[in-house]
Amino acid sequence: MQSVGPVTFRKLTDYYGNAGRIWNAEPPELTGHQRTEWRVFHSAAKEAELQEGYARLLHSSSYRFIIPDDPDYPAPLTDIPDPPVGLYVKGTLPDRSRPIAAVIGSRACSEYGKHQALKIARELAEAGVGVASGLAAGIDSCGHRGALEGNGYTIAVLGNGIDRCYPVTNLSLYESIAESGAVISEYPPGTPGKPMHFPLRNRIISGLSKLVVVIEAKKRSGSLITVERALEQGKDVMAVPGRLGDPLSEGCLSLIRQGAGIVTCTDDILFAMGIQTEKKKDSQKKSAGVRLSSEEQAVLKHMDTDPVHPDRLCEQLGLAPGSLYMILFRLENAGLIRSAGPGLYART
């Protein structure tokens, strides 16, 4: 039903309550724009019913079609302003209790970006977080692969028909995602990927997710469209900082400058999602078993998983450098903090 957009469908469902009531409504009940929208809906639905192969699709074991009234329809999508009228699905949709993070970024990514996407997605999967992305080349593909490597769940949102894999080089990845996760699209089978489809599908990626993570993006990147949709939907956005002067870092650095969360490790993402890792639980148990002085407690309180330089702690706490370094030495020996690079420390 390509002639019925999500906004028109939302207006009708708000008025009638569900798609079934729209279908059964009689034209005389309607006035003005409601009558026009009902006619558009009815005409499109009848057209869809008559399309050759549509019935085969609905009875196929490979694909199915769901609407917002269906209990399997992803609950987070019902909360966005323009939910899809329906979704074509291959695979298994996520359990409603599963948290999902979007992992997105540039198609023409660097080896650094690929490594980060694979690592972050794998660790998210190991922590029970699903990964959503768009099956595009580059960061999207690495996000899906990382989740599969972590034996976790991943969902791919297409900008073309459910029966088409784009790019074709991702066909084996497409099949792997459908086996252990899901591939979804709001476009009927046979629909080619058009430039206008991909910005629209981005609202579904962010809509499914509790949080969006950007790994490498140019200043004018399609990933930033997903960020815009996420912010409109009230979702959190985080970015992986890249190398200064690298065009692939410009988008992420700009997001951080505007207030996006900084990703220094996967635990930063899990913390933002309210998920406590076993590592953090072990750290808290360890902390409970160590007797700390008041100064040591104060230093630990001012530290987080984001690395910090001792000079900053001296300024915040008014401690002499010599005293602070002795405290840091004791905290590191107790396993409560770690070295996070030259001259940097972070909580474990």
N, C-alpha and C positions, 0 to 999 in steps of 0.2 A: 504494500500500500504506500508506494512512494509519493503519491500526490497528497497524502495526509501527513503533515509535519507534526513533530512532537508538541508544539505550542497549541495547534488546533486540537489535537487529541486531548491535551491536558484540559483545555477549556470545556470540551464535551464531557469528559469524565468527571470534572468538578461539578458540572451541572446535573449529570445523570447518575453518577456514583460508580459505574463500571461500564466496560465495553458492551456487555450483553444488553444492558438497558438502552444504550445508544442504538444498537442494531434493531431492537424491538420497538423503539419509539415510532410513533406515527407523525408524519409531517405536520398535520394540523395542530399538534401540541406546541410547535415551534414558531418563533417569530424572529424577524430581522436576521442578524448574522447567524443565529443559531440554526435557522432553517438552511442557510447556505452551507454552513459547516457540516450539518448532518448529511446533506446531499453529496458533498465531497467525500465524506466518510463512506457512505453507502455505495457510491459509484466505484470508489477505489476497492472496497471490499469485494464487490461483485466481480470486478475485473480480476482481482487476485484469485477468486474462486475458479474463474474460467481459464486462467492461464494454464497452458499445457505443462504438465509436470508438477504443478503445485500440489495436487493431491498425493502424487508419489512422494513428494518431499515430506508432507505431514505424516505419512505412514512409513517413512524410511527409518531403518534402525540406526542410520548414521547421523541424521539431523532431526531436530525438532524445533517447533516454533512456540514461543510462550509470550503471553501478554501480561500487563501489570496485575491482572486478577489471578494469575497462576501462582500457587504457593511457592513454586521454585524460582519465581522472578526475584532477582537480587534486591533485597530490602533497601540497601543504600541508594539505589537508583530512584526509588519512589520519592526520595526527599529532595532531589534536584529539581530546578525549575522546569526543565524540558526533558523528562525521561523518555527513552525510546518507546515508540508505539508498540513495538514488539521486538523480540530478539530471536534470531536463529542460533541454535546452539549445537555444537558438536562436543561431546564429552560430558563432564559432570560439573555442575555449577557449585560454587563454594558453599560450605555450610554457613549458616547465618551467624554463627558464633565466631567464625574465623576472621581475625584481623587481616587486612590487606594493605600493602604499601605499593604505590606505583614507583617503578624504577624506569626512568626515561632519560633520553639524551640524544646526542648527535649520531646521525647515520655514519658520517665520515669521522669516526672517533680515532683516538690514538691508542697505542698499546697500553698506556697508563690507564686510560678510560675503560678499556676492555677488562683489564685486571681488576679495577675497582668495582665495576658492575658485576662481574662474576663472583668476586669475594663477598660483596655486600649482599647480593641476592642469595648466595649459598648460605650465609650466616643467618639471614632473615628466615629462610626456609627451615634451617635447623632449630630456630627458636619458635617455630610454629606459625610464622607469618606468611601469608600468601603474597605472591608477587604479580602485579598487573602491569602489562605493557602492550605495545602495539605491533609486535612481530616484525618491525622494520629492521633493516640491516643496522649493524653497529651496536649501540648501547642497549636498545630494546632486546635484540637477540641474545646478548650476553646476560641480560637480566633473566630472561626465560631459562637459558641454559644453566645459570648459576642456581636457580631454584630447583631445577631438575637434578642437578648434581647433589644438592642438599636433601634429596628425597622428599621435597616439599611440593606445595601446590602452586601452580601458576596459571593465569588466565590471559589469553591473547584477544585483543579487541581489533577487529579488522575494519578497514576502510573500503571494503569491497564485499562481494557476495561470499557467503560462508563456504561455498564450494571452490573458491579460488585462493591460492596461496601466493601472496606477493611480499617480498620477491620470491621467485620460484626456487632460488637457491636455499630457501628455508623450508622446503617441503618436508624433509625428514624431521625438522624441529616442529613444524605444524602438527605432524602425526604424533610425535612424542607428547606434545602439550595436550592434545585431545585424549590421549590414553590415560594420563594421570591428572589432568586438570580440565580446562575447557577452552575452546575457541568459540568466540561469539561475534555476531554482526547484526546490525539493524537493517542491512541491505539484503534483498532477496537473492537466491542463487542465480548465478549468471551475471550479476551486476559487476561491471569492471570498476577498478579503482579510479576515481576522478579527483582532481585537485581539491574540489570543495568537500569531498567526503572525509578527508583526513582531519581537518580542524574540527569537524562535527564529531568524529569518533573520539576525539580527545576528551570531550566532556564526560564520556562513559568511563574512560580510564580513570580520571580523577574522581568521578562519582562513585565508582566501586571502592575507592581507596580511602583509608583513614588519613593518610599522609602521602605526599608526593616528594620523591627524591630525584633531584636532577644531577646527572653525572656528565659533565662536558656539554656545553651548548654555546653556539656562537651568539653574537649580539642580536642577530635577527634569526632566531631559531624557532622551528615549529614546536619545540619543547616548551617554549615560553607561552604558547597558546594554551597548552595544558595547564601551566601555572596560573594563567588568568582565569581559566574555568575553575580551577581548584580554589582560588581565592574567592570567587563569586559564590562557590558552594560552601564556604566557611571551613575549608580544609587547611591543614598546616603544610608548609613547604620547607624543604631542606635542600641544601646544595653542597656538593663536594668541591672544595676549593682546588683550583688547578694552578698551573705555572703562570707567573706574571709574564705578560707580553705574548702569551699564546692565544690566538683567536678563539680556540676551543674553550678557553677559560673565561672569556669575556661575559658570557651569559650568566654563569654561576657566580662570578665575582660581583656582578651587578645585582643579582638577587640577594647575596649576602649583605651588600651595602644597603639594600632596601629593607633589611630585617629578616631575611630567611635564616633558618637555623643552619649552623655549620656542622658538617659531618666530618669528624676526625676518625671515627670508627663506627662499626655497626651498632654498638651499644648506645651511641648517641641517638640513633633512630628508634631503637627499642625503648629507650628512656622516654623519648617524646611521645611514644605511643602508649606509655604507661605499662610497659612489659618489663618485668624484672628478670634478668638472666640468672642462671645458676652461678655464674662467676660473681655477680654482684651479691647474691645471697650468701655465698661463701665468704666474701669480703666482709659482709655485715656480721656474720657469725664470728669471724676472726677478730673484728673490731670489738665485739662484745666481750671477748675473752682476754683483751689486752687492757691493762690499766694505764691510762694516759694522764699526763699532767694537764693542768688547765691550759698552759701554752700550747701543748701538743693538740689538745682538743680544738683550740681556736684555729690553729693552722689547718687541721683536717677539715674543719667546718667551712673554711674559705676555699677549699679545693673541690674540684669535680672531675669528671672523666675528660673534660677538655683540658689540654696541657696549659700550664701556667708557668711564667718565669719567676724565680725567687725574688727579683727586684720588685715585682708587683705585689707579692705577699708582704715584703718589708714595708712598702708604702701603706698597704691596707691595715697592717697589724702594728706598725710602729716598732718592729723588732730590728735589732742590729743584725747585719748579714751573718756574722759569726754564730750568733745564737740560733738564727733560723736554719743555717746549714746543719747544725747539730741535731735540731728537731727533725729536719727532713731525713737525715741519716737514720735516726731511730725509727721513724715511721716507715721508711723503706725496708729496714731490717725486719720490722713487724709484719711486712707484707700488705700494708695498708695503702701505700702509694707506690708508684713505679716511675722509672726514668722514661720520659717520652720524647727523647731526642736531646741534642746538645743544650744543656742548661735549662731543660724543661721537665716538669713533673706533673703527674696526674694521679687521681685516685684510681685504685684497681677496681 
